[in-house]
Amino acid sequence: MVNYESEKLQETLLDLLRTREREKQLRDENTAILAGIAAMAGANNKRQVFNSLLSVLRKYIGFEHALVLTREDETAPLQELVTTCRFFESSIWPIGNTFIRSMNGDSIALYDPSQVYEFKELSPEMIPFCQSVLLTGVKVSSGDALLLFFHSEKGQFTPNCRRVLERFRPLLERAIIDIDYRERLQSLVTARTQELTHSQQRFKDFAKTVGDWFWEVDPEYRFTYISSPNLTNHTVDSNCILDIFGDAKTNRDQLQAIFENKIAFEDLEWQLPDDEGGLWISLSGTPYFNKQGQLLGYRGTAKDITSRKQQIEEIKQAKRQAEDANKAKSEFLAMMSHEIRTPLNAVLGLLDMLGDSGLGQKQQGWINQMDQSAQLLLTIINDILDLSRIESTSFELFNSKLCLSDCIDLVITQLQDQAKKKGITLSSSINGEVPEQIIGDKNRISQVLFNLVGNAIKFTDEGSVSVDVTRTHNKVFLKISDTGIGISPDAQKQLFKPFKQADGSITRKFGGTGLGLAISLHLIKKMQGEIQLESQLGVGSCFTVILPLDILEAEDSEAETPIIDVEHLPKLKILVAEDSPTNQLVAKLMLEKRGHKVVIANNGQEVLDIDDNGMNEVDIILMDISMPVLDGISATQSLRDRGADIPIIALTANVMKSDQEAYFAAGMNDFIAKPIIANELDKILSKHQLRIANKR
């Protein structure tokens, strides 16, 4: 009984000793874990964290080297994260059953690793270190991780080593997770650092490529960055950006004002002094602020814009030269028009008088041929002047209400004789949907129709020419169709160019300058319209003019202008101021033929020399413009200054629009162009005859 109790006591004492040993072991392990955690907390990189973990485990596990492998997803192989052996650095490991078991939480000791799949393909340098292997797995945020311990001798890792790993698993997980996190953080920092380095290099490369000068200043305008100390030929040797302008106080004040307003700016131009080449610099910049909206400074660029300034100046000079050339062209055309119209006035006037002088039939035919040639010359002059005016920017349309049927009737009436002489039919039709009155330039629409219908008659030897007007929505269509010779597709491409006709043979056979269609195209475009052409050789052509329809709202029809019986109107006493004896003769003959009395003055001064009594007997003055001693404009101004209200009509070969405006500004009432056209003369004279008749 005593022996039994003694044995029982000894067993109890032995259990107590074992318990104390386990308690001591647990205290030591806990102390080691806490020390490891403290060491890892103070680590600066993954290597220090790894070494802190290994220093704890070396007390319980005898290993020579250690390795941590990780992978980001289940399809990727395991790669070295950190190791104590240089032969394991950057190594990649295949995944077999052993690694899979370990990653699932098992701690495994390998007594003969060479028989395990994962270790069969090791490099010769690694094999000596892998005679004994102890491994366990850990889950990390990026995927899976394995911790492997190596020894160069076989049988070094016992089941107790596996139990140590299990007991230290919290520390293992903490360490490997920390190592993985630090590795990822370091990779991110490295990547961002590389991006920043590349971005800086890219910025420098771009700065060199574009040739700009980059600058940055603080709120006190002090430089905090400049891309180069040299700005073209100017050396930046001041700490303040405002000082780079030197004596250019205006530029300095401009930039300071911009900075004070905290606004962005572009292209502040500054010219270097002559001793620095006189180059032009353009500054641009913008303020920048912190998150709280506080101004941190300004950033911007400066560039050499000397070439651009030179190009702008060259463009301005070229524009001035073009304007001068255009002005010279206009002056030349006006001069040539005047010089040609002046003798042409005598030719046409005398032909008209000669035609009424009772000539025989044969002589009358000659007169008609001469008159047609002179009229053709006049048409050419008018066309050239028209093209010059239309191509200039000063050309304007004079829109008013008009009756489209009147325009067409006028054209048909004027050209009907030509059509009859060729034995062709000339007709017109207007669809009922076309409004009676529209808004437009009556003279220009008639001019387009004259050109198109005239061409159709010219190039048609048999058949017909027709003018058809229709309406579709807000557009009016004027179709001029003929059964003439037609136009080839190649010729159509050149047809609307000045001085171009279908081909050379047409020029010889039919004559003309080739300006009519070019003028018509310009006019139609000016009216916001378009022109279309359909033509077939040997069949005929159809020109379609499409104009936007501006309908005049229905109004009470104006009273029609009464037909004036000129024969019963009072005859006029007309003072003709003209320096050319031939033109004096023409004007005198044309006016006396109509029953008027004519007084001749050789220049403007002779007009002014007529006393008040003599001037009171004159009904109207036909005033030439270009005269010696005193020109027509000056004479008119002097008469108006005296208070004379007698009607003055400009009678001149200067017919440019700007000239006519000058005549009216000087005080003239009307305008008659040389050569004098009988119808135009009658129209002007009848207006003044009617005025005098109403006074009586």
C-alpha positions in Angstrom: 0.0 0.0 0.0 2.9 2.3 0.9 4.7 1.3 -2.3 1.6 2.0 -4.4 1.1 5.4 -2.9 4.8 6.1 -3.4 4.6 5.2 -7.1 1.5 7.3 -7.5 3.3 10.3 -6.0 6.2 9.8 -8.3 3.9 9.8 -11.3 2.2 12.9 -10.1 5.6 14.6 -9.6 6.7 13.5 -13.1 3.5 14.9 -14.6 4.0 18.1 -12.8 7.6 18.4 -14.1 6.3 17.7 -17.7 3.6 20.3 -17.2 6.2 22.9 -16.0 8.5 22.0 -19.0 5.6 22.5 -21.4 4.6 25.8 -19.7 8.3 26.9 -20.0 8.4 25.8 -23.6 5.2 27.7 -24.3 6.5 30.8 -22.5 9.7 30.6 -24.5 7.8 30.1 -27.8 5.4 33.0 -26.9 8.4 35.1 -26.0 10.1 34.2 -29.3 6.9 34.9 -31.2 6.5 38.3 -29.6 10.2 39.1 -30.1 9.8 38.1 -33.8 6.7 40.2 -34.2 8.5 43.2 -32.6 11.5 42.7 -34.9 9.3 42.5 -37.9 7.4 45.6 -36.9 10.7 47.5 -36.9 11.9 46.0 -40.2 12.5 48.4 -43.1 12.3 45.9 -46.0 11.3 42.3 -46.8 14.8 41.0 -46.2 14.7 42.2 -42.6 11.3 40.7 -42.0 12.5 37.4 -43.4 15.6 37.4 -41.3 13.6 38.2 -38.1 11.3 35.2 -38.8 14.3 32.9 -39.4 16.1 34.0 -36.3 13.1 32.8 -34.2 12.7 29.5 -36.0 16.5 28.6 -35.9 16.1 28.0 -32.2 13.7 25.1 -32.9 14.5 23.9 -36.4 17.9 23.1 -37.7 18.0 24.5 -41.3 20.7 26.0 -43.5 18.7 28.0 -46.0 15.1 29.1 -46.5 12.9 30.1 -49.4 9.5 31.8 -49.9 7.6 31.0 -53.1 4.4 32.8 -54.2 2.0 32.8 -57.1 -0.8 35.3 -58.1 -3.4 32.8 -59.4 -3.9 29.1 -59.7 -2.7 28.9 -63.2 0.7 30.5 -62.6 3.8 28.7 -61.4 5.5 29.5 -58.1 8.2 32.1 -58.1 10.9 33.1 -55.6 9.8 36.0 -53.4 12.8 36.0 -50.9 15.6 33.5 -50.1 18.8 33.1 -48.1 20.6 31.2 -50.9 21.7 33.0 -54.1 21.1 29.8 -56.1 17.4 30.0 -55.4 17.0 33.7 -56.5 14.6 34.3 -59.4 13.8 30.5 -59.5 10.5 29.2 -60.9 9.0 26.0 -59.5 6.5 23.6 -61.0 3.5 22.6 -58.9 2.7 19.0 -58.1 0.8 17.1 -55.5 3.3 17.8 -52.7 3.1 21.6 -53.1 -0.7 21.5 -53.5 -1.0 19.6 -50.1 1.3 22.1 -48.5 -0.6 25.1 -49.9 -3.8 23.5 -48.5 -2.3 23.8 -44.9 -0.1 20.6 -44.4 3.4 20.8 -43.0 5.5 18.2 -44.8 9.1 16.9 -44.1 10.8 15.3 -47.2 13.5 12.8 -46.4 14.4 12.1 -50.0 13.3 15.2 -52.1 14.9 13.9 -55.3 12.0 11.5 -55.6 9.4 14.3 -55.4 8.1 15.8 -58.7 8.8 19.4 -57.8 12.5 18.7 -57.1 13.3 16.4 -60.0 14.1 19.3 -62.5 16.3 21.3 -60.2 19.5 22.9 -61.5 22.8 21.2 -60.5 23.7 24.2 -58.3 20.5 23.8 -56.3 20.5 20.0 -55.7 23.3 19.9 -53.0 21.2 22.2 -50.8 18.0 20.1 -51.1 18.9 16.8 -49.4 16.3 17.5 -46.6 13.3 19.8 -47.1 10.6 21.0 -44.7 7.7 23.0 -46.2 4.4 24.5 -45.3 1.8 26.7 -47.0 0.3 30.1 -46.2 -2.6 32.0 -47.9 -1.8 35.6 -48.8 -3.9 38.4 -50.4 -2.2 38.0 -53.7 -2.6 34.2 -53.9 -0.7 31.2 -52.5 2.7 31.1 -50.7 5.1 28.3 -49.6 7.8 28.5 -47.0 10.6 25.9 -47.6 13.6 25.0 -45.3 16.6 23.2 -46.7 19.5 21.2 -45.3 22.5 19.7 -47.2 22.2 16.4 -45.2 19.5 13.8 -45.3 17.1 13.2 -42.4 17.5 16.5 -40.7 13.8 17.4 -40.3 11.8 15.3 -37.8 8.1 15.2 -37.0 8.8 17.6 -34.2 9.9 20.2 -36.7 6.5 19.9 -38.3 4.8 20.5 -35.0 7.0 23.6 -34.5 5.8 24.9 -37.8 2.2 24.4 -36.7 2.8 26.1 -33.4 4.5 29.1 -35.1 1.9 29.3 -37.9 0.6 32.7 -36.8 4.1 34.1 -36.9 4.7 32.5 -40.2 1.5 33.9 -41.7 2.2 37.3 -40.4 5.8 37.3 -41.7 5.0 36.0 -45.2 2.0 38.3 -45.6 4.2 41.2 -44.5 6.9 40.1 -47.0 4.4 39.8 -49.8 2.9 43.2 -49.0 6.3 44.8 -48.9 7.3 43.2 -52.1 4.1 44.4 -53.8 4.5 47.9 -52.4 8.2 48.0 -53.5 7.2 46.8 -57.0 4.5 49.5 -57.1 7.0 52.2 -55.9 9.5 51.0 -58.4 7.0 51.1 -61.2 5.8 54.5 -60.3 9.4 55.7 -60.0 10.2 54.4 -63.4 7.0 56.1 -64.8 8.0 59.3 -63.2 11.5 59.0 -64.5 10.2 58.2 -68.0 7.7 61.1 -67.8 10.5 63.5 -66.8 12.7 62.3 -69.6 9.8 62.5 -72.0 9.1 66.1 -70.9 12.7 67.0 -71.5 12.8 65.3 -74.9 9.6 67.1 -75.9 11.0 70.4 -74.6 14.1 69.9 -76.8 12.1 68.9 -79.8 9.5 71.7 -79.8 12.1 74.3 -79.1 10.1 76.0 -76.4 11.5 77.4 -73.3 9.7 76.2 -70.1 9.6 78.2 -67.0 8.0 78.2 -63.5 7.8 80.9 -60.9 6.6 81.3 -57.4 4.0 83.9 -56.2 6.8 86.4 -55.9 7.7 85.9 -59.6 11.0 84.2 -58.7 12.1 81.4 -61.0 11.7 77.9 -59.5 12.5 76.2 -62.8 13.8 77.1 -66.3 14.5 74.5 -69.0 17.5 76.4 -70.2 19.5 79.5 -69.1 19.3 80.7 -72.7 16.2 82.0 -74.4 17.2 82.1 -78.1 19.8 84.9 -78.1 18.8 86.2 -74.7 20.6 85.0 -71.5 18.3 84.6 -68.5 20.6 85.8 -65.7 17.9 87.2 -63.3 16.0 85.4 -60.6 12.8 87.3 -61.4 10.9 86.7 -64.6 9.9 90.4 -64.8 13.5 91.3 -65.2 14.1 89.4 -68.4 12.4 92.2 -70.4 15.2 94.6 -69.6 14.2 98.1 -70.9 10.9 96.8 -72.4 8.8 98.4 -69.6 5.5 97.9 -71.5 6.0 94.1 -71.6 7.0 94.0 -68.0 3.9 96.0 -66.9 1.7 93.7 -69.1 3.0 90.5 -67.5 2.8 91.9 -64.0 -0.8 93.0 -64.5 -1.6 89.5 -65.7 0.1 87.9 -62.7 -1.8 90.2 -60.3 -5.1 89.1 -61.8 -4.2 85.4 -61.5 -5.3 84.6 -65.0 -4.0 82.5 -67.8 -2.5 84.2 -70.8 -1.3 83.4 -74.3 1.0 85.0 -76.9 2.4 87.9 -74.9 4.7 89.1 -77.7 8.1 90.7 -76.9 10.9 91.8 -79.2 14.5 91.4 -78.2 16.7 94.5 -78.7 18.7 94.8 -81.9 22.0 93.8 -80.2 20.3 90.5 -79.5 19.1 89.9 -83.0 15.7 91.7 -82.7 14.0 88.3 -82.5 10.3 88.0 -81.5 9.4 86.0 -78.4 5.9 84.8 -77.4 5.2 84.0 -73.7 2.2 82.0 -72.5 1.4 80.8 -69.0 -1.2 79.8 -66.4 -1.4 80.0 -62.6 -1.5 76.9 -60.5 -3.0 76.3 -57.1 -3.0 73.8 -54.2 -6.0 71.9 -53.1 -7.1 74.7 -50.8 -7.0 77.2 -53.8 -3.9 78.9 -52.6 -1.7 80.3 -55.4 1.5 78.4 -55.8 2.9 80.2 -58.8 2.8 80.3 -62.6 4.0 77.9 -65.2 4.4 78.5 -68.9 6.4 78.5 -72.1 8.2 80.9 -74.3 8.9 80.4 -78.0 10.7 82.1 -80.8 8.0 83.4 -83.2 10.3 85.4 -85.5 9.5 83.1 -88.4 5.8 83.4 -87.8 6.0 87.2 -87.6 7.9 87.3 -90.8 5.3 85.0 -92.5 2.5 87.3 -91.2 4.3 90.3 -92.5 4.9 88.6 -95.9 1.2 87.7 -96.1 0.3 91.3 -95.3 2.7 92.6 -97.9 1.3 90.1 -100.4 -2.2 91.2 -99.6 -1.2 94.9 -100.1 0.4 94.0 -103.4 -2.7 92.1 -104.5 -4.9 95.0 -103.5 -2.6 97.4 -105.3 -2.6 95.1 -108.4 -6.4 94.9 -108.2 -6.7 98.6 -107.9 -4.3 99.1 -110.8 -6.4 96.6 -112.8 -9.6 98.5 -112.0 -8.0 101.8 -112.9 -6.7 100.4 -116.1 -10.1 98.9 -117.0 -11.8 102.2 -116.2 -9.2 104.1 -118.3 -9.5 101.7 -121.2 -13.3 101.8 -121.0 -13.3 105.6 -121.1 -10.8 105.7 -124.0 -12.7 103.2 -126.0 -16.2 104.4 -125.1 -15.4 108.0 -126.1 -14.7 107.4 -129.8 -17.3 104.6 -129.8 -19.9 107.1 -128.8 -19.1 109.1 -131.9 -19.2 105.9 -134.1 -22.6 104.7 -132.8 -24.1 108.2 -132.7 -23.1 109.0 -136.2 -24.2 105.6 -137.5 -27.6 106.2 -136.0 -27.8 109.6 -137.6 -26.5 108.3 -140.9 -29.1 105.5 -140.8 -31.8 108.1 -140.8 -30.4 110.1 -143.6 -32.3 108.4 -146.4 -29.7 106.0 -147.7 -30.4 103.3 -150.2 -31.1 99.8 -149.3 -27.6 98.6 -150.0 -26.0 101.4 -148.0 -28.5 100.8 -145.2 -27.3 97.2 -145.0 -23.7 98.4 -144.6 -24.7 100.8 -141.9 -26.5 97.9 -140.1 -23.4 95.8 -140.3 -21.2 98.6 -138.9 -23.7 99.2 -136.1 -23.8 95.5 -135.1 -20.0 95.4 -135.0 -19.9 98.5 -132.9 -22.6 97.1 -130.6 -20.5 93.9 -130.3 -17.5 95.9 -129.3 -19.6 97.7 -126.6 -20.9 94.3 -125.3 -17.3 93.1 -125.0 -16.3 96.2 -123.0 -19.4 95.8 -120.7 -18.6 92.1 -120.2 -15.0 92.8 -119.1 -16.1 95.5 -116.7 -18.9 93.3 -115.4 -16.4 90.5 -114.7 -14.0 92.8 -113.0 -16.8 94.2 -110.7 -18.3 90.8 -109.9 -14.9 89.3 -109.0 -14.2 92.1 -106.6 -15.6 92.2 -103.1 -17.3 95.5 -103.6 -19.9 94.1 -106.0 -23.4 94.2 -104.6 -26.9 93.2 -105.7 -29.7 95.8 -105.7 -32.8 93.8 -104.7 -36.3 95.1 -105.0 -39.7 93.8 -106.0 -39.9 92.6 -109.5 -42.2 90.7 -111.9 -40.3 87.7 -113.3 -42.6 87.7 -116.4 -41.5 91.2 -117.2 -37.8 90.1 -117.2 -38.5 87.2 -119.5 -40.7 89.2 -121.8 -38.0 91.8 -122.1 -35.4 89.2 -123.1 -37.7 87.4 -125.5 -38.7 90.7 -127.2 -35.1 91.9 -127.5 -33.8 88.6 -129.0 -36.9 87.6 -131.1 -35.4 89.3 -134.2 -32.2 87.2 -133.9 -34.3 84.0 -133.7 -36.5 84.9 -136.7 -33.4 85.6 -138.8 -32.2 82.1 -138.1 -35.6 80.6 -138.7 -35.9 79.1 -135.2 -38.8 79.4 -132.7 -38.2 81.4 -129.5 -40.9 80.8 -126.8 -41.4 81.1 -123.0 -43.8 79.7 -120.4 -44.3 80.4 -116.7 -46.0 77.9 -114.5 -49.0 79.1 -112.5 -47.4 78.3 -109.2 -44.7 80.9 -109.8 -45.7 84.1 -107.9 -46.2 87.3 -109.8 -43.9 89.3 -107.7 -40.6 88.3 -106.1 -37.7 90.0 -104.5 -34.4 90.2 -106.5 -32.1 92.2 -108.7 -34.1 92.7 -111.9 -31.2 93.9 -114.0 -28.9 91.0 -113.0 -31.6 88.4 -113.5 -32.3 89.9 -117.0 -28.6 89.9 -117.7 -28.3 86.2 -116.9 -31.3 85.4 -119.1 -29.8 87.6 -122.0 -26.6 85.6 -121.8 -28.2 82.2 -121.7 -30.9 82.8 -124.2 -28.5 84.7 -126.5 -26.1 81.7 -126.4 -28.9 79.3 -127.1 -29.9 81.2 -130.2 -26.3 81.6 -131.3 -25.6 77.9 -131.2 -28.9 76.7 -132.6 -29.4 76.6 -136.4 -32.7 74.9 -136.6 -35.5 73.9 -134.2 -36.3 76.0 -131.1 -35.2 77.8 -128.0 -37.5 77.9 -125.0 -37.5 79.5 -121.5 -39.6 77.6 -119.0 -40.2 78.8 -115.4 -41.4 76.5 -112.6 -41.5 76.5 -108.9 -40.7 73.7 -106.4 -41.1 74.6 -102.7 -39.1 77.7 -102.0 -37.0 77.7 -105.2 -37.7 78.9 -108.8 -36.3 77.0 -111.8 -35.5 78.8 -115.0 -34.8 76.3 -117.8 -33.3 77.5 -121.1 -33.5 74.7 -123.6 -32.3 74.6 -127.2 -32.0 72.1 -130.1 -28.5 73.4 -131.0 -25.1 71.8 -131.5 -24.8 70.5 -127.9 -21.6 70.5 -125.7 -19.2 67.6 -125.1 -18.6 66.4 -121.6 -14.9 67.6 -121.7 -15.9 71.0 -122.9 -18.5 71.3 -120.2 -15.7 71.3 -117.6 -14.2 74.5 -119.0 -17.5 76.2 -120.0 -17.9 78.5 -117.0 -14.3 79.8 -117.0 -13.6 83.3 -118.3 -12.5 83.5 -121.9 -13.4 79.8 -122.4 -15.7 78.3 -125.0 -16.6 74.8 -126.1 -13.6 74.6 -128.4 -11.5 76.8 -130.7 -13.7 76.2 -133.8 -16.7 77.7 -132.0 -14.7 80.8 -131.3 -13.9 81.1 -135.0 -17.3 80.2 -136.3 -19.6 81.9 -133.8 -17.4 84.6 -132.2 -17.7 86.0 -128.7 -15.3 86.4 -125.8 -16.4 83.5 -123.6 -17.3 85.9 -120.7 -21.1 85.5 -120.7 -21.3 82.2 -118.8 -18.5 83.1 -116.4 -20.4 86.3 -115.5 -23.7 84.5 -115.3 -22.2 81.9 -112.9 -20.8 84.7 -110.6 -24.1 86.5 -110.6 -26.1 83.3 -109.8 -23.8 82.4 -106.9 -24.1 86.0 -105.7 -27.9 85.4 -105.6 -27.4 82.3 -103.5 -28.4 80.1 -106.5 -26.9 77.5 -108.7 -26.7 76.6 -112.4 -27.0 73.1 -113.9 -26.2 71.9 -117.4 -27.4 68.9 -119.4 -26.2 68.6 -122.9 -25.7 66.1 -125.7 -23.7 66.7 -128.9 -25.9 67.1 -131.9 -29.1 67.1 -129.8 -29.1 70.3 -127.8 -28.5 71.8 -124.3 -30.5 72.7 -121.2 -29.2 75.3 -118.7 -31.2 75.3 -115.5 -30.9 78.3 -113.2 -32.1 77.6 -109.6 -32.7 80.6 -107.4 -34.1 80.9 -103.9 -37.6 82.2 -103.9 -38.2 85.4 -101.9 -41.9 86.0 -102.4 -43.3 89.4 -102.0 -46.4 89.4 -99.8 -49.6 90.2 -101.6 -50.0 94.0 -101.8 -52.4 96.3 -103.5 -51.1 96.4 -107.1 -49.4 99.6 -107.7 -50.8 101.8 -110.4 -49.1 101.1 -113.7 -46.8 103.8 -115.0 -48.8 105.6 -117.6 -47.6 105.5 -121.2 -46.0 108.9 -122.0 -46.6 110.5 -125.3 -43.2 112.1 -125.8 -44.3 114.1 -128.9 -46.7 116.2 -126.8 -44.2 116.9 -124.0 -42.4 120.3 -123.9 -39.0 120.4 -125.6 -36.0 121.2 -123.5 -33.2 123.6 -123.7 -30.1 121.5 -122.9 -26.6 122.6 -122.1 -24.1 120.0 -123.2 -20.7 120.3 -121.5 -18.3 118.2 -123.7 -14.7 118.8 -124.7 -14.6 116.4 -127.7 -15.9 118.2 -130.9 -17.0 114.8 -132.3 -19.0 114.0 -129.2 -20.4 117.5 -129.2 -21.6 116.9 -132.8 -23.1 113.5 -131.9 -24.9 114.9 -128.8 -26.2 117.9 -130.7 -27.5 115.8 -133.6 -29.2 113.3 -131.3 -30.9 116.0 -129.2 -31.9 118.2 -132.1 -33.4 115.1 -133.8 -35.7 114.9 -130.8 -36.6 118.6 -131.1 -34.5 120.0 -128.2 -32.4 123.1 -128.3 -28.7 122.6 -127.6 -26.1 124.9 -126.1 -22.4 123.7 -126.1 -19.8 124.4 -123.4 -16.3 123.1 -124.0 -15.4 122.5 -120.3 -16.7 123.0 -116.8 -15.4 126.5 -116.5 -17.5 127.7 -119.4 -20.5 126.3 -117.6 -19.7 128.4 -114.6 -19.2 131.4 -116.7 -22.8 131.4 -117.8 -24.6 134.1 -115.8 -27.7 133.5 -113.8 -30.0 134.8 -116.6 -28.5 132.4 -119.1 -28.6 129.5 -116.6 -32.3 130.1 -115.8 -33.1 129.5 -119.5 -31.5 126.0 -119.4 -33.7 123.1 -118.4 -31.0 120.4 -117.8 -27.2 120.0 -118.2 -25.6 117.0 -119.8 -22.1 117.1 -118.1 -19.1 115.2 -119.3 -16.7 114.2 -116.5 -13.2 114.3 -117.9 -12.7 117.8 -119.4 -9.8 120.3 -119.5 -9.7 123.5 -117.4 -12.4 122.2 -115.0 -13.8 118.7 -114.8 -17.5 117.9 -114.6 -17.5 116.9 -110.9 -15.9 120.2 -109.8 -18.2 122.2 -112.0 -21.2 120.4 -110.5 -20.0 121.0 -106.9 -19.5 124.7 -107.7 -23.0 125.0 -109.1 -24.5 123.3 -106.1 -22.5 125.6 -103.8 -24.0 128.6 -105.6 -27.5 127.2 -104.9 -28.3 126.1 -108.4 -30.9 123.3 -108.5 -30.9 122.7 -112.2 -30.9 118.9 -113.0 -27.4 117.7 -114.0 -26.9 114.4 -115.8 -23.5 112.8 -116.0 -22.6 112.1 -119.6 -19.4 110.0 -119.5 -17.5 107.0 -120.5 -16.4 106.3 -116.8 -19.1 103.8 -115.9 -17.6 102.0 -112.9 -19.9 101.7 -109.9 -17.5 103.8 -107.7 -17.5 106.5 -110.4 -21.3 106.7 -110.4 -21.3 107.0 -106.6 -18.9 109.9 -106.9 -21.1 111.7 -109.5 -24.2 111.5 -107.2 -22.2 112.6 -104.2 -21.1 115.7 -106.1 -24.7 116.6 -106.7 -25.6 115.1 -110.1 -29.1 113.8 -110.6 -28.8 111.1 -113.3 -26.2 109.2 -115.3 -26.0 108.4 -119.1 -23.1 106.1 -120.2 -21.2 106.6 -123.4 -21.8 105.4 -126.1 -25.2 107.0 -125.8 -28.0 104.5 -126.3 -31.1 106.1 -127.8 -33.5 104.3 -125.5 -31.6 105.3 -122.4 -31.4 108.9 -123.6 -35.1 109.0 -124.3 -35.9 107.6 -120.8 -33.8 110.3 -119.0 -35.1 113.1 -121.1 -38.8 112.1 -120.9 -38.5 112.1 -117.1 -37.4 115.8 -117.1 -39.8 116.7 -119.9 -42.7 115.4 -117.7 -41.4 117.3 -114.7 -41.5 120.5 -116.6 -44.9 119.7 -118.1 -46.3 119.2 -114.6 -45.0 122.6 -113.5 -46.9 124.4 -116.3 
